[in-house]
Amino acid sequence: MAISTKSGSAYDLIVIGSGPSGQRAAIYGAKLGKRVALVESREVVGGACINTGTIPSKTMREAVLHLSGYNYKSIYGMNYRVKERITMADLAFRVQHVIKTEIDVTEAQLSRNNIEVLTGVASFEDSSHVRVTNSRGSTVYEAESIIIGTGTKPASSPKVPINGSTIINSDLILELKNLPSTMIVVGGGVIGVEYTCMFAALGVRVTLIERRPRLLEFADQEIIEALSYHLRDSRVTMRLNEEVESVTENEDGTVTANLESRKKVQGGALLYAVGRQGNVDELNLSAIGVEADNRGRIPVDKDFRTKCPSVYAVGDVIGFPSLASVSMEQGRIAAARAFGDDTILSNPSFYPYGIWTIPEISFLGKTEEQLTEEDVPYEVGVAYYREIARGQIRGDTTGRLKLIFHRENRSILGVHIIGEGASELLHIGQAVMALGGTVDYFVETVFNYPTLAECYKVAAFNGLNRLRRD
């Protein structure tokens, strides 16, 4: 049956993709008084962030922490649990509730700003025309400017045959019918490590396979060493410097990962979490003279403009840092630049990173390794949650806050935190860094007591005491 084609409306701006970058681009364009359309291939808005990625994984983590009683085991004992037999259905219940709410909120925002949502798969006809195809046919729309915010999908490998039941990727986590007693996670990046922590907190025996010599190499080494200790303490087996050669399904329903080192790892299920691929296959980028790299990433300039002057790209589809918060900012700036608005881009040096492992990690600025390589004279101050009253009250005695500052001018060079609430606590350090403050700010400022914010004062005193002893 042939798909009928018709001519649609003309807009000032068409945004392809309704994830964080697309939403923010569309809304900012509307705020500028432009007529905006947002194209989404799913039947619901929100993109991977709301439907399969960030929101589901962080909600699942919250459900895991609550139901397993993880945060309170140090107070009530290792056997403490809110629910004795936790099922995948228990986790999915909370996840689906939050997803629905977030979709409703997003739809309301788009509606309030008079943004027309077009459901279907978008592809370029030329630099100013986009074809949107769905089950009802095909329509070509025109726009002065177009912003691509199609995001990414889990990367695949011929070595790992995803079957949706026992061999899954991160999009299919909630498809697991039962909570396995043992699990293999392939990939020690952010997604792989986050899910490793969640399943380990539920009592699953996890084997984590990573081809690099350590996890999360872009983060501070001391913080990752602390995380690795916690993983091992949760009975996670880490196979570092190892690569999967093949994966086989066994007759008893288990899965075996065959490693290149000739080791074999067996588990009740396997999660493949090695990288993500840009959603560009159906865009027909060749029609506008744009070419993505082998990971589906679209090259852009500082204003997020592609080689085609009227087309911009933002969010995960352009690659690093692939953070929802940064994607929102990129979408806003791209929409501004498309219509001659010279709004200032926030400083990438102050972008915060949040990794929702258990315990949680958050940081910004330079690591000790980077500063050593750059020959920058620095000092470190550390505060441990176990020394802070709020840490004891919360039952988190394993966290720590690490403050790195310049030995001579005392400016803050980096803040690195591991522990519950890290991603919220980080923003105090972010504000001080962005406003050019020094380590003395934390000494001279009074924080509420008892709060985790007190960690900044303790870390500042710790670092300055080291400085005085030299």
C-alpha positions in Angstrom: 0.0 0.0 0.0 1.5 3.3 -1.1 1.9 6.1 1.5 0.1 9.3 0.4 2.1 12.5 0.5 0.7 16.0 1.2 2.0 19.5 1.8 1.7 20.7 5.4 2.0 24.1 7.2 5.0 26.4 7.2 6.7 27.2 10.5 9.5 29.5 11.7 11.1 26.6 13.5 10.8 22.8 13.3 12.4 20.8 16.1 13.0 17.1 15.6 12.9 15.1 18.8 11.1 15.9 22.1 13.8 15.0 24.6 15.4 17.6 26.9 17.2 19.4 24.1 14.2 19.4 21.8 11.7 20.6 24.4 13.9 23.5 25.5 14.7 24.5 21.9 11.0 24.5 21.0 9.9 26.4 24.1 12.6 29.0 23.7 11.7 29.5 20.0 8.0 30.0 21.1 9.1 32.5 23.7 10.7 34.5 20.9 7.3 34.7 19.3 8.0 32.2 16.6 5.6 29.6 15.2 7.1 26.2 16.3 6.4 22.6 15.5 7.9 19.7 17.4 8.3 16.3 15.6 8.3 13.1 17.8 8.4 9.6 16.4 6.9 8.1 19.6 3.2 8.4 20.5 4.2 10.2 23.6 6.6 13.2 24.1 9.7 13.2 26.3 12.2 11.2 24.2 14.5 8.6 25.6 15.1 10.8 28.7 11.6 10.4 30.0 10.5 7.1 28.4 13.6 4.8 28.6 16.6 6.5 30.0 17.3 9.1 32.6 13.9 9.3 34.4 13.2 5.5 34.4 16.7 4.7 35.7 16.7 7.3 38.4 13.2 6.4 39.5 14.1 2.7 39.5 17.1 3.6 41.7 14.9 5.4 44.2 12.5 2.4 44.3 15.5 0.1 44.9 16.8 2.2 47.7 13.4 2.4 49.4 12.3 -1.2 49.1 15.6 -2.7 49.9 16.1 -0.4 52.9 19.7 0.2 51.7 20.2 3.6 53.3 19.2 2.4 56.7 20.9 -0.9 57.1 23.8 0.7 59.1 21.1 1.8 61.6 18.6 -1.1 61.7 20.8 -4.0 60.7 21.8 -5.7 57.5 18.6 -7.7 57.4 16.4 -4.6 57.3 14.1 -4.4 54.2 10.9 -2.6 53.6 9.7 -5.5 51.4 11.0 -9.0 51.7 10.5 -10.2 48.2 11.1 -7.4 45.7 9.9 -8.1 42.2 10.5 -6.3 38.8 6.7 -5.4 39.0 7.4 -3.5 42.2 10.1 -1.4 40.5 8.0 -0.9 37.3 5.0 0.4 39.3 6.9 3.4 40.6 8.7 4.0 37.3 5.5 4.0 35.2 3.9 6.4 37.7 6.7 9.0 37.3 7.0 8.5 33.5 3.2 9.3 33.1 3.5 12.4 35.3 6.5 13.7 33.4 4.8 13.2 30.1 1.8 15.1 31.3 4.0 17.9 32.5 5.8 18.1 29.2 2.6 18.1 27.2 1.2 20.9 29.3 4.4 23.0 28.8 4.2 22.5 25.0 0.5 23.3 24.9 0.9 26.5 27.0 3.5 27.7 24.5 1.3 26.9 21.5 3.8 24.4 20.1 2.3 22.0 17.6 3.4 18.4 18.1 3.7 16.3 14.9 3.8 12.5 15.5 5.9 10.6 13.0 9.4 9.9 11.7 11.2 13.0 10.3 13.5 13.0 7.3 15.0 15.9 5.4 13.8 16.8 1.9 16.2 19.7 1.7 17.5 22.4 4.1 14.1 23.9 4.7 11.7 21.0 4.2 11.0 18.0 6.5 8.9 15.0 5.7 7.0 13.5 8.6 5.8 9.9 8.0 3.4 8.0 10.2 0.7 5.3 9.8 -1.7 7.8 8.3 0.6 8.9 5.5 3.4 11.4 4.8 3.4 15.2 5.0 6.1 17.7 4.0 6.5 20.8 6.3 8.6 23.9 5.7 10.6 25.9 8.2 13.1 28.8 8.2 15.2 26.9 10.7 15.4 23.3 11.8 16.9 21.8 15.0 17.9 18.2 15.4 17.5 16.8 18.9 16.9 13.1 18.1 19.1 11.8 21.0 20.6 8.3 21.1 19.7 4.6 21.4 21.7 1.7 23.0 24.6 0.6 20.8 24.4 -3.0 19.6 27.0 -5.6 18.8 26.8 -8.8 16.7 28.6 -10.5 19.6 25.6 -9.9 21.9 22.3 -11.2 20.5 19.7 -9.1 22.4 16.6 -11.2 22.9 14.5 -8.9 25.2 14.2 -11.5 28.0 17.5 -12.7 29.3 19.9 -10.7 27.1 18.9 -7.0 27.2 20.0 -3.4 26.8 19.2 -0.5 29.0 16.0 0.3 27.2 14.7 -3.2 28.1 15.5 -3.3 31.8 11.8 -3.4 32.8 11.1 -6.2 30.3 12.8 -8.6 32.7 10.0 -10.9 34.0 11.8 -11.8 37.2 14.6 -10.5 39.3 17.6 -12.8 38.5 19.7 -14.2 41.3 22.9 -13.6 39.2 23.5 -11.1 36.4 26.2 -10.1 34.0 26.7 -6.4 33.1 28.9 -5.7 30.0 30.2 -2.1 30.1 31.7 -0.1 32.9 30.4 3.3 31.8 27.8 5.4 33.5 24.8 3.3 32.5 26.4 -0.1 33.2 27.8 1.0 36.6 24.5 2.6 37.7 22.5 -0.6 37.0 25.2 -2.8 38.5 24.7 -0.8 41.8 20.9 -1.1 41.6 20.9 -4.9 41.1 23.6 -5.4 43.7 21.6 -3.4 46.3 18.7 -5.9 45.6 20.9 -8.8 46.5 21.7 -9.9 42.9 25.2 -11.3 42.4 26.6 -9.1 39.6 29.6 -9.6 37.5 30.7 -6.4 35.8 32.9 -6.7 32.6 34.8 -3.7 31.4 37.6 -3.6 28.8 39.3 -0.6 30.4 41.6 -0.9 33.5 39.2 1.1 35.7 35.7 2.3 35.8 34.5 5.8 34.8 38.0 7.1 33.8 36.8 10.7 33.4 36.0 10.9 37.1 38.4 11.5 40.0 40.4 8.4 40.7 40.1 8.5 44.5 36.3 8.8 44.2 36.1 5.9 41.8 38.3 3.8 44.1 35.8 4.4 46.8 33.0 3.4 44.6 34.9 0.2 43.5 35.3 -0.6 47.2 31.6 -0.3 47.8 30.8 -2.5 44.7 33.1 -5.2 46.0 31.5 -4.9 49.4 28.2 -5.5 47.7 29.6 -8.7 46.3 30.0 -7.4 42.8 32.8 -9.2 40.8 34.6 -6.8 38.6 36.4 -8.2 35.5 38.5 -5.2 34.3 40.7 -5.3 31.2 38.4 -7.9 29.8 36.4 -8.0 26.6 33.4 -10.1 25.5 34.1 -12.4 22.6 30.6 -13.8 22.4 27.4 -14.4 24.3 25.4 -17.6 24.3 22.0 -18.6 25.6 22.0 -21.9 27.5 19.3 -24.6 27.5 18.5 -24.0 31.2 17.6 -20.3 30.5 20.9 -18.9 31.8 23.4 -16.8 29.8 27.2 -17.3 29.3 29.6 -14.5 28.4 32.7 -15.9 26.7 35.6 -13.5 27.2 38.6 -13.0 24.9 40.8 -14.2 27.8 39.0 -17.6 27.5 37.2 -17.1 30.8 33.5 -17.9 30.9 31.0 -15.9 33.0 27.5 -17.3 33.7 24.4 -15.5 34.9 20.6 -15.5 34.9 20.5 -12.5 32.7 22.9 -10.2 30.8 22.7 -6.4 30.4 24.7 -5.0 27.4 25.6 -1.4 28.2 28.5 -0.5 25.9 27.9 3.0 24.6 25.1 4.6 22.7 24.4 5.4 19.0 22.9 8.6 17.6 19.4 8.4 16.2 20.3 9.6 12.6 19.5 6.6 10.4 16.1 7.9 9.2 16.9 11.6 9.0 18.3 11.5 5.4 21.1 13.8 6.4 22.6 13.5 2.9 19.8 15.7 1.6 21.3 18.6 3.5 25.0 17.7 3.0 25.6 16.7 6.6 27.4 13.5 7.6 27.4 11.8 11.0 30.4 9.8 12.3 30.4 6.1 12.9 28.6 6.5 16.2 25.9 8.6 14.7 27.2 11.9 16.2 26.5 15.1 14.1 29.4 17.7 14.0 28.4 21.2 14.9 30.1 24.6 15.6 30.1 26.6 18.8 26.6 27.8 18.1 25.4 24.2 17.4 25.0 24.9 13.7 25.7 22.0 11.3 27.4 22.3 7.9 24.0 23.3 6.6 23.5 26.9 7.8 19.7 26.6 8.6 20.0 23.3 10.5 21.3 22.9 14.0 21.9 19.8 16.2 21.8 19.6 20.0 21.8 17.1 22.8 23.2 13.6 22.9 23.2 13.3 19.1 26.2 15.7 19.0 28.1 13.6 21.6 30.0 14.6 24.8 29.0 15.4 27.5 25.6 13.8 26.8 23.9 15.1 30.0 20.2 16.0 30.1 21.0 19.3 31.9 23.5 20.3 29.2 21.3 19.2 26.4 18.6 21.6 27.7 21.1 24.5 27.6 22.2 23.5 24.0 18.6 23.5 22.8 18.0 26.9 24.3 21.2 28.4 22.7 20.5 26.8 19.3 17.0 28.3 19.1 18.4 31.7 20.2 21.1 31.6 17.5 18.6 30.5 14.8 16.8 33.8 15.2 19.7 36.2 15.9 19.5 36.2 19.7 23.0 36.5 21.2 22.1 35.0 24.5 25.3 34.0 26.4 26.1 30.3 26.6 26.8 29.2 30.2 30.4 28.3 30.9 31.1 24.6 30.2 33.8 24.6 32.9 31.0 24.8 35.5 28.8 22.0 34.1 28.0 19.6 37.0 28.2 15.8 36.5 25.8 13.5 38.3 26.3 9.7 38.3 23.5 7.9 40.1 25.5 4.9 41.4 24.9 3.6 44.9 26.4 5.6 46.6 25.8 8.6 44.2 28.7 10.5 42.7 28.7 14.2 41.6 31.6 16.5 40.6 32.7 19.5 38.6 36.0 21.2 37.8 39.3 19.5 37.5 40.5 16.1 39.0 43.7 15.7 40.8 45.1 13.7 37.9 44.3 16.6 35.5 45.9 19.2 37.7 49.0 17.1 38.3 49.4 16.8 34.5 48.9 20.5 34.0 51.5 21.3 36.8 49.0 23.3 38.8 49.9 23.8 42.5 46.9 22.5 44.5 45.8 21.3 47.9 43.0 19.0 48.9 40.6 19.1 51.8 38.3 16.2 52.6 35.2 15.8 54.8 33.7 12.4 55.6 30.0 12.0 56.1 30.7 9.9 59.2 32.2 13.0 60.8 29.1 15.1 60.0 26.0 14.8 62.3 23.7 14.8 59.3 25.6 11.8 57.8 25.0 9.9 61.0 21.3 10.9 61.1 20.8 9.8 57.5 22.7 6.5 58.1 25.2 7.3 55.4 28.6 6.9 57.0 30.5 6.1 53.7 30.3 9.4 51.8 32.9 12.0 51.5 33.4 15.5 50.0 36.7 16.4 48.3 37.5 20.1 47.8 40.5 20.9 45.5 41.8 24.5 45.6 44.8 26.5 44.3 47.7 26.7 46.9 48.5 30.3 46.0 45.3 32.1 45.2 43.0 29.7 47.0 40.5 29.5 44.1 38.3 26.4 43.9 39.5 24.1 41.2 37.3 21.1 41.7 34.6 19.6 43.9 34.2 15.8 44.0 31.5 14.1 46.1 30.5 10.5 46.7 27.5 9.8 49.0 23.7 10.2 49.1 22.6 13.7 48.1 25.9 14.3 46.2 24.2 15.7 43.1 22.3 18.3 45.2 25.2 19.1 47.5 27.5 19.8 44.6 25.6 23.0 43.6 27.0 24.9 46.6 30.5 24.4 45.2 29.3 25.2 41.7 27.9 28.6 42.8 31.1 29.5 44.6 33.3 28.4 41.7 31.2 30.3 39.1 31.3 33.5 41.2 35.0 33.3 41.6 35.0 32.5 45.3 37.9 31.0 47.3 38.2 28.2 49.9 38.0 31.0 52.5 34.3 31.4 51.7 33.5 28.1 53.3 35.4 28.9 56.4 33.7 32.3 56.8 30.2 31.1 56.0 27.7 29.7 58.5 25.7 26.6 57.2 22.6 25.2 58.7 23.3 22.5 61.3 22.9 19.6 61.0 23.2 19.5 57.2 25.5 17.9 54.7 26.5 21.4 53.6 28.7 21.4 56.7 31.0 19.1 54.7 32.3 22.2 52.8 33.4 23.9 56.0 35.1 20.8 57.4 36.8 20.1 54.0 38.0 23.7 53.8 39.5 23.6 57.3 41.1 20.2 56.5 42.7 21.6 53.4 43.9 24.9 54.9 45.4 23.0 57.9 47.5 21.0 55.4 48.6 24.2 53.8 49.7 25.7 57.1 51.7 22.6 58.0 53.8 23.0 54.8 
